[in-house]
Amino acid sequence: MNSPLPVLTRRSLLTGVGALGIGALLPVSGLAKRRPWSRLPAVKADQITPWSMEERYSYAGYAPVVEQVAAAITKSKRLAR
């Protein structure tokens, strides 16, 4: 996935931690060069989704973000550890 936006993995969503703690700083292309990133099961299974860091000021503003994350979780498959 070659998105210019930072990504959110299922694990980072569930733990509340950005992807390796640097997901908000690097685009996917930058993360792909980092060894720990490429070893993540969600990355290997291409179960990542773009994440927009722009500020939202209302529930209506967050609705599309939540819908995108919900769709990504719904499409994801359980991965072996």
Backbone as CSV, one residue per row, in Angstrom:
resi,resn,N_x,N_y,N_z,CA_x,CA_y,CA_z,C_x,C_y,C_z
1,MET,0.852,-1.161,0.000,0.000,0.000,0.000,0.902,1.229,0.000
2,ASN,0.780,2.078,-0.958,1.625,3.263,-1.068,0.809,4.522,-0.804
3,SER,0.448,4.721,0.429,-0.314,5.892,0.816,0.621,6.940,1.392
4,PRO,0.412,8.216,1.052,1.255,9.256,1.640,0.871,9.537,3.085
5,LEU,-0.274,9.015,3.530,-0.723,9.253,4.891,-0.139,8.224,5.846
6,PRO,0.020,8.581,7.110,0.417,7.583,8.105,-0.642,6.487,8.147
7,VAL,-0.291,5.342,8.648,-1.234,4.233,8.673,-1.541,3.815,10.094
8,LEU,-2.640,3.130,10.235,-3.075,2.611,11.509,-3.234,1.119,11.357
9,THR,-2.546,0.354,12.165,-2.707,-1.090,12.123,-3.765,-1.490,13.136
10,ARG,-4.286,-2.676,12.994,-5.280,-3.154,13.949,-4.682,-3.182,15.349
11,ARG,-3.432,-3.602,15.458,-2.782,-3.661,16.761,-2.645,-2.268,17.366
12,SER,-2.222,-1.305,16.570,-2.060,0.044,17.119,-3.403,0.638,17.520
13,LEU,-4.457,0.280,16.790,-5.783,0.769,17.143,-6.214,0.184,18.478
14,LEU,-6.017,-1.108,18.659,-6.475,-1.770,19.870,-5.627,-1.411,21.079
15,THR,-4.359,-1.114,20.880,-3.498,-0.774,22.003,-3.418,0.721,22.234
16,GLY,-3.877,1.512,21.278,-3.820,2.952,21.409,-2.439,3.520,21.150
17,VAL,-1.558,2.714,20.593,-0.193,3.154,20.314,-0.023,3.267,18.816
18,GLY,0.547,4.357,18.347,0.813,4.519,16.925,1.751,3.433,16.439
19,ALA,1.707,3.138,15.175,2.536,2.072,14.610,3.997,2.302,14.962
20,LEU,4.513,1.506,15.840,5.889,1.586,16.322,6.197,2.926,16.979
21,GLY,5.157,3.644,17.347,5.344,4.937,17.965,5.761,6.029,16.986
22,ILE,5.873,5.687,15.706,6.314,6.664,14.719,5.349,6.776,13.554
23,GLY,4.214,6.116,13.649,3.255,6.119,12.547,2.771,7.498,12.166
24,ALA,2.749,8.415,13.122,2.285,9.759,12.819,3.359,10.599,12.146
25,LEU,4.579,10.119,12.118,5.680,10.906,11.592,6.130,10.484,10.202
26,LEU,5.941,9.241,9.854,6.442,8.738,8.583,5.315,8.226,7.693
27,PRO,5.394,8.491,6.396,4.430,7.869,5.480,4.786,6.391,5.308
28,VAL,3.900,5.647,4.669,4.118,4.215,4.476,5.455,3.946,3.792
29,SER,5.808,4.763,2.829,7.076,4.539,2.125,8.263,4.650,3.085
30,GLY,8.193,5.555,4.046,9.260,5.680,5.031,9.250,4.535,6.021
31,LEU,8.056,4.097,6.417,7.957,2.973,7.338,8.440,1.679,6.697
32,ALA,8.189,1.525,5.402,8.571,0.297,4.694,10.073,0.060,4.756
33,LYS,10.849,1.113,4.912,12.304,0.975,4.983,12.780,0.531,6.363
34,ARG,11.898,0.566,7.331,12.261,0.181,8.695,11.950,-1.293,8.917
35,ARG,12.953,-2.002,9.379,12.831,-3.442,9.554,11.702,-3.861,10.491
36,PRO,11.555,-3.240,11.653,10.459,-3.669,12.536,9.086,-3.528,11.888
37,TRP,8.901,-2.480,11.107,7.618,-2.270,10.433,7.312,-3.420,9.482
38,SER,8.277,-3.778,8.671,8.041,-4.825,7.672,7.834,-6.195,8.304
39,ARG,8.198,-6.349,9.558,8.016,-7.634,10.248,6.659,-7.761,10.933
40,LEU,5.911,-6.684,11.030,4.606,-6.736,11.687,3.653,-7.630,10.883
41,PRO,2.949,-8.529,11.566,2.016,-9.418,10.857,0.971,-8.663,10.040
42,ALA,0.458,-7.565,10.545,-0.553,-6.802,9.806,0.025,-6.221,8.525
43,VAL,1.275,-5.821,8.559,1.921,-5.274,7.361,2.149,-6.395,6.355
44,LYS,2.627,-7.537,6.822,2.840,-8.686,5.924,1.544,-9.112,5.246
45,ALA,0.431,-9.031,5.984,-0.868,-9.441,5.448,-1.584,-8.296,4.731
46,ASP,-0.921,-7.150,4.592,-1.493,-5.960,3.959,-2.810,-5.561,4.613
47,GLN,-2.831,-5.610,5.948,-4.013,-5.207,6.701,-3.729,-3.889,7.416
48,ILE,-3.395,-2.896,6.633,-3.173,-1.554,7.149,-4.124,-0.616,6.437
49,THR,-4.381,0.513,7.051,-5.296,1.478,6.461,-4.749,2.886,6.674
50,PRO,-4.988,3.801,5.758,-4.504,5.179,5.937,-5.137,5.836,7.165
51,TRP,-4.412,6.765,7.731,-4.915,7.498,8.881,-4.619,8.979,8.677
52,SER,-5.638,9.792,8.746,-5.477,11.232,8.562,-5.209,11.890,9.909
53,MET,-4.191,12.723,9.970,-3.836,13.389,11.220,-4.500,14.763,11.353
54,GLU,-5.354,15.122,10.406,-5.981,16.444,10.496,-6.966,16.496,11.660
55,GLU,-7.078,17.652,12.247,-7.930,17.850,13.419,-9.399,17.830,13.016
56,ARG,-10.219,17.206,13.834,-11.676,17.175,13.628,-12.313,17.923,14.791
57,TYR,-13.297,18.738,14.507,-13.881,19.565,15.550,-15.327,19.230,15.879
58,SER,-15.825,18.135,15.361,-17.204,17.758,15.662,-17.366,16.251,15.497
59,TYR,-18.461,15.739,16.048,-18.776,14.324,15.856,-18.966,14.021,14.377
60,ALA,-19.590,14.932,13.663,-19.806,14.743,12.224,-18.471,14.686,11.489
61,GLY,-17.497,15.439,11.956,-16.174,15.415,11.337,-15.452,14.099,11.567
62,TYR,-15.684,13.484,12.722,-15.034,12.211,13.029,-15.755,11.008,12.421
63,ALA,-17.016,11.173,12.059,-17.805,10.049,11.545,-17.128,9.330,10.380
64,PRO,-16.629,10.024,9.349,-15.978,9.308,8.250,-14.716,8.557,8.691
65,VAL,-13.998,9.126,9.662,-12.790,8.474,10.166,-13.157,7.179,10.872
66,VAL,-14.161,7.248,11.726,-14.601,6.063,12.463,-15.150,5.011,11.504
67,GLU,-15.881,5.439,10.495,-16.416,4.500,9.503,-15.286,3.819,8.738
68,GLN,-14.239,4.562,8.397,-13.101,3.977,7.680,-12.382,2.947,8.551
69,VAL,-12.180,3.275,9.814,-11.519,2.339,10.724,-12.400,1.105,10.939
70,ALA,-13.698,1.303,11.114,-14.620,0.181,11.297,-14.606,-0.739,10.078
71,ALA,-14.584,-0.152,8.888,-14.537,-0.965,7.658,-13.235,-1.750,7.583
72,ALA,-12.128,-1.129,7.974,-10.835,-1.822,7.946,-10.814,-2.981,8.936
73,ILE,-11.389,-2.779,10.107,-11.442,-3.853,11.107,-12.348,-4.968,10.627
74,THR,-13.475,-4.602,10.032,-14.411,-5.614,9.528,-13.771,-6.482,8.444
75,LYS,-12.975,-5.854,7.563,-12.322,-6.601,6.480,-11.115,-7.396,6.960
76,SER,-10.574,-7.052,8.116,-9.349,-7.708,8.559,-9.624,-9.146,8.989
77,LYS,-8.571,-9.921,8.933,-8.646,-11.323,9.341,-7.717,-11.517,10.521
78,ARG,-8.078,-12.427,11.397,-7.229,-12.726,12.551,-5.906,-13.302,12.051
79,LEU,-4.824,-12.786,12.591,-3.499,-13.233,12.181,-2.867,-14.104,13.259
80,ALA,-2.081,-15.062,12.821,-1.350,-15.900,13.772,-0.273,-15.065,14.423
81,ARG,0.005,-15.330,15.666,1.059,-14.578,16.369,2.385,-15.179,16.146
